[in-house]
Amino acid sequence: MKILDKVNYPQDVKKLNLKELTQLAQEIRELIIEVVSKNGGHLAPSLGVVELTLALLKVFDPAFDRLIWDVGHQAYAYKILTGRKNRFHTLRKLGGISGFPKPEESPFDYFGVGHSSTSISAALGMAVARDLLKNSNKVVAIIGDGSMTAGLSYEGLNQAGGLGKDLVVILNDNEMSISKNVGALSSFLSRKLSSQWMIKFKKEVENFFKQIPKIGEDLLNYAKKSEDSLKSFFTPGILFEAFKFNYIGPVDGHKLDTLIDVFDQVKKLDVPVLIHVLTKKGKGYLPAEKNPTYFHGVGCFEPETGKATKIAGCNIPTYTEVFGNTLCELARKDSKIVAITAAMPEGTGLNKFAEEFPDRFFDVGICEQHAVTFAAGLAKEGFKPVVAIYSTFLQRAYDQIVHDVCLQNLPVVFCLDRGGLVGEDGPTHHGVFDLSYLSHIPNLILTAPKDEAELQLLLYTGLKSRRPFVLRYPRGRGVGVDLSNNFQELPIGEGELLKQGKDALVLGVGSRVYPCLEALEEITDYDVGMYNLRFIKPITKNLKEIIQNYDKLIVVEENVLIGGAGSIILDYLYTYNLLDKVNILKIGLPDRFIEHGSQAELRRKYLIDKEGIKKQILNFLRSC
């Protein structure tokens, strides 16, 4: 009988001995690999923290103590052991359990996460609340070294150390977040005792000890045995001690007995403590150990080999690939083009650019705010910075977009990957707010291509525009159009009339243009025209000339309706005194956070796929 068969909740973990826990770790890994190979998900991070999770549940009580996971990429083992084992096969499926900690899903998930570097600040808030309420529970934040590249982590550390609160921070150090970590702090955390100054220092210490009468040799032997402690003091330890945290580590994150012993000791303390735990991303699954970047967030794969499951239409490039290839082609002709990403060169398609133009590529770490202002500085000096960030993560840099780029009207091109519904990663990753939070900013040009060929043209146009420029495109493969790379500038603000009609006009945005065209092909009772609204802002007067011939307009977008393209069109109609002459239907996403599920399932559920668009258009036309 498997150990996992009799383990359902944290109290079951506490009953197990070390041998049973070791076996359980292996069984958990097997279950995670089995489910993720079918459903996709964050495999390597979760495999790397199985022993860490077991040790936490062995020592702490998540029904009483607060265990806060940063980002949540690594929380699969925690889900399995906190009452969700029997539902784990539904991971990331529509109606199933989330891929991230979610308070609505389980009482053991105390804080909802999905974006990085929030755990320390949230945990400190809980620690302060505990003391105000005169409770005695422990608060533990588990944060990865990649998340420690973000300023928010240090803002939390700074206040926590200053307050001196009873708070435990566990730094899960695998020297990787999604891609390999970059920057001085990352180097500081993973520095070894092999630098010349450290070798020289150690030699001088040896000589000093040898000169001490009687006890010198004993002190020297003790110092050599304590080299890991010495390393801790002179590398990451000194950093965290500066924040007034008591530093412990590094600790082997795969030795259960060591982890349990350390946690037992720390549980008795009532001061800020940081435990530095060393783990291996993808531990226990060779393909993930060899290629942790690929297996960080992976689609379906063959568990025996790790090879991706073939998908129909995979010969069509993704929007991400088209963007990366096009930027490289343009950069070969223009030495002023530079590329910036926030810890996601592979995810944003900039890995090829990084290889071809290493001096013009900048990975700033998980620091979106810095990425934007850094780009503004480059633009000020005459360069053409392209900032490639997922739509959902650019939200973290809103103030910098407004004040550092748009207020100064600097020519920064923002390439927003994953615009719209992203699928199984759910509400923390859907890029459905960008049209709303960007469209009202002065000086900003806001665009969305209908296909991968138009993406190329808009990228070229953005670089030529010499203004703040946003290019928003969806996750996934293109529609399979020809990519001739015949670059030409598109007139700023002008869309294109794709189909004439007399009864109504559909204005489609980005990824919804083709589903709209497909829907109109099946609508035979009405003659409906189609317009590609590729510039959400600005909208030029040429649209007025087109829409003034219609008394029925339908705007279709993959963005929340409040503040989206439909709202912009309403303002446009009001400006030109057309509002009282037109009936308008806005098709988009409701005022709610959209759950996880495949893109196709979610588009079908919220009536923005072909069938849903067709249904809504017909109902609208019949009611007018």
N, C-alpha and C positions, 0 to 999 in steps of 0.2 A: 504493500500500500504506500502511495506517495505521502510524504509529509504534508504537501500542499493540500491534499484532500481533507485534512482535518484542521486546516488553518483558514479561518475566515475573517477574524477580527484581531486587533492589536493584542488583546489579552491572551489569545492563543499563542502568539509569538513569545510572550513572557514565560510560558511553560516549557519551552524547548531548551535542550542543552546545546553545547557548542557543536557537537557532531550533527545534531538534527538541523541546526541553523545552517550549517555548511551545505548539507544536502538540499535544504529548502532554497538556498540561493541558486543552486543549479536548476531546480525545478521551476523557479520563477523566471529565470532566463529563458528556459525552453518555452514557457508559455508566452512570454513577450515576443520572442522571435516568431512563434507560430502565428500569433494574431497580427503582428505588424506586417508580416510577409503577405497577408491577405488584405489588410485594411490600409496599409501605409501608416506612416507616423514617425515619431522621433525615437528611433531605435537606439543609436549609439549612446546618447546621453543617459537613457534609462538603464541600459545594461551596465553602465559604469558605476552606478550608485546602489546596486542591489545590497551589498554588504552594509553600506552606510545606512540604508533604509532599515534593514533588520536590526542593526545596533541601536538606532534611534528608538525603534518601537520596543526593543528589549528594555531600555533604560527609562525612556520617557512615556508618559501616558497621554496620547493625543485626545482623549476624552476630557482631559483636565488641562494639560499643558498645550501651548500653542506652537505648532510646527508650521513654519511659513516657507514654502518653496519659492525660489526666485524663478521667474519665467514659467516654470512648470514643465519644461521639456523632459525633465528627469523624473517625473512623478508616477510612472507606470507601476513600478513595484509598490509604491505607497497606495495606489488605487486598489491593486490586487489584495493587499493586506488590510484594507479598511472597509470591508464589506462589499466590494465590487468585483470579486473574483468571478462569480457566476455570470456577470454581465460584461466581463472584459472583452468577450468576443464581439461586442457591439461598439468597441472603441472607434470614435470618430464617424460612426454611421448615423444617418438621420434618425433621431429618436433614441440613439444609444448614448453611452457615456462620452464625456468630452475628453479631448486630448490634453487638457490642462486642468489644474485644480479649479473647482467650481463649487462655491458654497451651497448653491441650490441643489447640487447633486449629492452632497454628503456632509454630515455634521463634522466630519474630520477635516474638511477643507475649510480652513478659517478665513482665507483671503483669496479672492479671484485674481489670477495672474495670466500672463500671455506676452507681455512686454517685459523687457529685462530691467534689473537693477532696482526694483521696488521693495524687495524683502526687508532690508535693514530699516528703512524708514517706517514701513508698516509695522514691523515687529517692535520698534521703539515706541510707536504710538500705543501698542497693546501693553507693553511693559509699564509705561506711564499710567495707563488706565488701570492696570492691575494694582499698582501702588496706591492710586487714589481711592480705589475700592477696597483697599486693605486685604487683597487676596494673596495667595501664595504660589500660584502656578508659575512654571518656568515658560519663558518665551525663547524660541530657537528659530533663527533665520538660516536657511541653507542656500548659499549663493555660489554660483560658478565663477571661475576666474575671469571668464569673458565678460560677465556682468560687472566685474570690478574695474573695467576700463571706462565706465560711465561715471560722470560727476555725481549723479544722484546717490550712488553708493557711499561716496565720501562725505556728502552732506549729512547722510544718516549717521555714519561713523563719528563724524565730528560732534554732533549733538549728543549722541549716545555716550561717548567718552566724557564729554563735559558734564553730563548729568550724573554719570557714575551709576547708572541703573543696572539692575540684575538682568543681563541680556547675554545670550549665547549666539554667536555668529559662527557658522561652520562654512569655511571657504573650501569648496570642492574644486581642487586644482588638477585639471587634466591637460593644462597648457593649450586648450582649445575651447572656443565657444561654438561657433558654427564653422567658420574658417579659422585658420591659425591666427592666434591673437597677435596684435601688433601694438607698438608703442612702448614708451619707457616703463610704464607701470607693469606691463606684461613681462617685460624683460627682467624687471626687478623681482617679480614674484618667482620666476623660474631660474634665477641665476644660481650657478653652482660654485663650489669652492675651487674653481680652476683658473680664475683670473690671476694675472701676474701679481697684482698688489696683494691678493689674499695669500698666494703661495709665499711671497716675501714676508708677509705678516706672520704666517704660521711658523716660518723658519726662525724669525726673531723671537717669537714666544717660546719655541723649543729651547733656543740658546739661553733665554732668560731663566726658564725653569731649571735647566741643568746646572746653573750657577748657584741655585739655592741649596745650602748645606742640608744634608740628611733627608729632607722631604721633597727635594726637587724632582727626583725620578718618579716618585709616587704621584706628584701633581701632573707630571708630563703624561703618565699612563692614563690618568683620569681624563685629562684633556683630550687625548686621542679617542678614548671611548665615547666622549661626549661631543664628537665632531658634528653630529647632526644638530645638537643643541647650539653649538657655536655657529653653525650655518644659519640656524633659525634667527639667532640674535643679529647676525651681520647682514642678513638679506631681508626677507619679508618681516621678520619679527620686529626689527627696529622701526619699520613703517607703522605697524599697528600699535606698538608701544607708544609712538608719538601721538596717537589718537586716544591714549590712556586706556587701551584695551590690554588685558593680560593675554599674551600670545602663547599658544601651545602648539607644538608641531615642528616640522611636518610629521604627520601620522600616516601610516600605510592604510589607505582606504579600503583595502581588500582583506585585512586581517581582523576578523571579527572579535577575537579576544582582546586585541589592543584597543579597538574602537569602543567596545563595551566598557573596558576598564577606564579609559579616558572620560567617557561620558558619565560614568558613575562618579568619578572624582569631581568633574565640573558641576554636576547637579547639586553638589553641596555648597558651591560658592554663590555669593550674592553680589558679584561685581561684573563689569563688562568683560567677557572672555571671547577670544577668537581662536577657534581650533582650525589649524591648517591641515587639510586632509588631501593626500595625493591619490588620485584614482586614474584608471585607464579607460578612456572613452571606447565603448564597444566591447568591454571586457567579456570574455567568454564566447565570443562569436568572431572567428578569425577574419571573415570578410570585413566586418565592421571595425575590427582593430587595425586592419591594414589601410582602410579607407574611411576614417571617421567622418570626414567632411561629407562624403556622399551619403553615408548612413545616418547623418544627423537628422535630416527630415527626408524620408525615403518613400517612394511609391511602392506598389506591390512588387515582390521579388520572389525568386525561388529560394527557399530556406537552405537547401542543400548546397547551392553554389553562390548565392548572393546576387545572381544575375537578375536584372530587371525583367519583369514580365512584359512580353511584347504587347503593344497596344495598337489597334487599328488606326491608320492615318499617321503613324509615327514618322513617316517620311516628310511630313509637313513641318517646317521649323516653328518653334515657339516664338511668341512676340519677344521674349527675353533674348533668344538667340539672334533674331533679326536686329534688334537694337544693338547688341554687342558687336555683331559683324559690321553693321553699318557705321557705327562710331569709329571702328578701326579703319574702315575705308576712308572716311572723311578726315581722320587724324593723319593719315599718310600724306594728305595734300595740304594740311594746315597745322603747323607746329605750335600754334597757340591753343589748340584744343587740349584740355586736361580733363581727367576723369576722377571722380571722388565717390567713395562708397563708405557706408558705416558698417564695417565688419561682414559684408556680404558680397565679395567679388564674384563668387560662383552664382549665388542666387540672383544677382542683378545682371549677369551676363558680361561682367567686366573682366573676367579672368583672362580672356584672350588679349584684351587691351593691356592688362598688367604685364603679360609676357612680352608683348611687342613694344610697348612704350613704358618701361619700368620707371623712367625719370618723370613721366607725366601722369603717373597713376598714384593715387593716395587713398589708402584704407585708414580711416581715422579711428577705427574701433567703434564700439557701441556709443557713439557720441553724435547724434543727429544734429543737435544744436550747434556744436562746433563745426560740423561738416558744412552747414549752410553759411556761417559767418566766415569760415576759412575760404569758401568759394567766393564770397563777396570781396575778400581781400585780393584774391587772384584776379577777379574781374576788374577791380579798381586799377590794377597794374597792366591791363590790356590783354589778359588771357581770356579764354572762352571756356569757363568751367562747366562741366556737365555733372550734375549731382544725381546719381541713380540710387533711389531709396524706395522701398515698398510704400505704397500709399498710407497704410496704417501707421508706419513708423515715422513718416514725415509729420504727423500730428505733433510729435514731441518737439518740433522745431518751429512752431507757428510764429512765435514772437520774432525769431531771427529772420523768417521770410518777410514779415511785415517791415521791421525796422532796419535790418541790415542790408536787405536786398531791394525790396520794392520802394521804400521811402527814398533811397538813393538812385533808383531806376538803373540798377546794375545788371549787366547782361549775363545772368546765370540761367542755365537751362536745367530745369528739374525734370527728370524722367521718372515718372511714378509707375513702377511695376505693380502688378496685383491690384489695379484699379477695378473696383466692383467686387462681386462675390468671389472669394478664393476657395470656398469649399470646406473641407473637413477640419481645418484649423479653427473655424468658427468665429464668434463675434469679436475676439481680440485681434483678428487678422483680416477680416473683411475690409476692403478699401472703399467703403460706401459713403464716406463723409467728405471726400476731398473737393468735389464740385461746390459743396456748401461752404466749406471753410476757406476756400481760396478765391471764389468768384467775386467777393466784395472788396478785395484788396486792390487799391489803385495801381496803375502801371503794369499789372500782371496780364499776360496773354495766356489763356487757358484753352487747351486743345485736347481732342480725343480722336484718334484715327479709326476709321471704319474697318481697316484691314492692315496687314503687315506692309503692303506697298505704300500705303498712305502714312504709316509710321515713319518710313524712310524719308518721305517728302517733308513731313512735319519736323523731323529732327534736323534736317538740312535747313528748313525755314527758320527754326528756332535759333540755330547758330548764326544765321545771317541777320536775324532781326535786331540784335544788339539791345535787347530788352529782357526783363524777367519773363521767362517763358516756361510753361508747364506742358509736358507731353504725358498724357495719362493713357495707359493701355492695360489690357486684362491679363490675367494668368492663363497660361495654356497655349495651345497651338493656334496658328493663324487659320485663315480660311482657304489657303492654298492658291492664292493669286500669284501671278508672275512677278518676280523680283528682278527687274531689269536694271535697277540702280541708275536710271536716267534722272539725275537730280535736277529739280527745278524748284524755285521758290513759289509757295502758294500765297495768293493775296491775303494779307492779314484780315481776318474777320469774315471772309467769304466762305460759304459752304458750297454744296453742289446739288443741283436739282437732278435727281436720279430717275424720276418718273413723273410724267405729267398726269394730272387728274382734275376733275371738275367738281366732285362732291366734297372732298376734304383733302387735307394735306397732313402727312405724318412727318414730323421732324425727329429723326433718330440720332442718338448720341453714341459714338464709339462702337462698342461691341454689340449694340442692339440694332444697328443699321441692317445687317443681313437678315436677322430673324424678322424684322419688319417687312423687308422686301419679300421674304418667303410667305409671310402671312398675307400680304396684299395679293400675291399670286392666287391665293385660294379664296379671296373675297371677290365674288363675281357680281353681286347685286349692286355694288357701288363702284364708282370710278374714283379711286383714291390715289393722290400723288405722293411722292416720296422725296424728302430733302435730307441730305447728309449735313447735320449741324456739327461740322468738325471743329469749328471755333465756337466754344461756349461763351468766350469773352475775348475780344470785343465782338459784337454783332454789328455788321455794317448795314448801310441803308439798302443794299441790294436785296436783303431778306424782306424788307418792307414792300418792295415792288412785287415780290412773289406772293407773300401771304395776304396782301390786300385783295387778292382775287378769290379768297376763300372765306367762308363764314364758319368753317369748322376746322379746328387744328387739334392734332394729337401729338404730344411730346413724349417720347419714350427714352428712358435712361436707366442705367444700373447704378443708381445713387439714391439716397433718401430723398423723398419728395420735397421736404422742407429745405428751402434754400438751394435746390438743385437747378438743373437746366430748365425745367418747367416753370419754376419761379422766376428765372431770368427772362423767359419769354413773356410771362405775364407783365413784368416790369417794362419790357420792350413795347408791348402792345399799349400799355398805359401811356408811355412816353409819346407815342405817335397817334394817340387818340383813337385807337382801334379796338379797345377792350370791349366797348358796348356793341360792337359789330360782329364779334366772334364768340362762338362757343368753343371752349377749350377743355380737353381731357389731358390730365397728367398721369402717365403710367410710369411707375417706379417702385421704390421700396418704402414700406410704411415707417411710421415713427416708432421704431422699436429696434432692439438689438437682434440681429438675425442669427439663428442657431447654426450649429454645424451640420454638414451634410454635403453631398457632392454638389458641384456647381449645377449640374443638370437637374438634380432633385430640387434644389432651392429655387432655381429659376422657374421650374414648373409650379412649385408651391405658391410662389409669389406672383405668378401670372406675367412673367416677363420673358418667357420663351415664346416660340412661334405660336403655339396653340393659345397661350394665355393672352398674348398681344392681339391675336385674331379675335378672340372672344370679347375682349374689352372694347376693341374698335367697333365690332358689330353692335354690341349693346349700346354704345354711345351714339352711333349713327341712327339706330332705330328709335332712340329716345328723343332725338333732336327734332 
